[in-house]
Amino acid sequence: MTAAEIIKKSFTKEKFHRFVFGTKEKEGAGKQIIVYGLLICIGFVYLYPILYMFSTSFMNRDDLLDSSVKWIPSTLFVQNYIDAGKSMDFWISLLKGVVIAGAPTLCNVAVCMLVGYGFARFEFRGKKILLGLLIFSYILPSQVTMIPTYVLYNNMKIVGTLWSFILPAILGNGLNSAIFILIFYQFFRQVPKVLIEAAQIDGAGYFKSFVKIAVPSAGPAILTVFLFSFVWYWNESYLTSLYVQGLSANSFWVNLVVQLSNFDTSFNTMAQTGDAATNLNECVRMAATSLSVLPLLVMYFFLQKHFVESIDRAGITGE
């Protein structure tokens, strides 16, 4: 028997089909190669800007001018981070950013959870209409209501204060509150009604049933809403500048994202006073960008496992 006959006998059509597509018990090697290849390509699209940002942030001016230096800097030039941190007032801006994003996020979680529980557990007249209005409010672009909202906040004397973020969140109208209400609504619909009914038979009222039964079981949804809300408030530079900062150059509430948008001006001003050793270049910009996203990366690093599990249990398919 020749080698060609042996190969032809070994690789039949059925074996080739099992090798590529697999069986019910095991996935085929060909399918896995395609799936992992697509995941690697998609992951590279997302990772490329981050890798470029961190790589460039550690370069000096000579590396920028040297065409032979592409990804790996000749030396780790940490002075870029020092200059960027001084220009952005990093630690103070970081603390203010945590307060700006954290305070309305906590209000968002508490209020949206209460509203979502009400929609899920109670039947009342006009419920479907209110749910439709809720979805419509999420679809409606924020740019449409931006100017009327600013006029309202200005008349209420809360422009330039943290209340311009906290007060809407308390009233269930915070940043993207509609989608958070729908997340809690969908989650509480999955909680067995017999648990609530058993608590009511034992003498618990509506609010006590909510606190003792519904809230402890809503851990995955709470974590999901908290992370999404915190990230959205953290990255919202325009509304923060408009409402919280109040378009004032001397405002107290300035976070890292707003500092990053004003980085060129602030860095050049600091350099003219003699506090910086270098002029503004792409490396310092990348260092400032890295500092602005670093808190979120650290948060995701520690909460990534719980975050993925929470999304799976909360029933979110994508965002």
Order of alpha helices (4+ residues) and beta strands (2+ residues): alpha-alpha-alpha-alpha-alpha-alpha-alpha-alpha-alpha-alpha-alpha-alpha-alpha-alpha-alpha-alpha
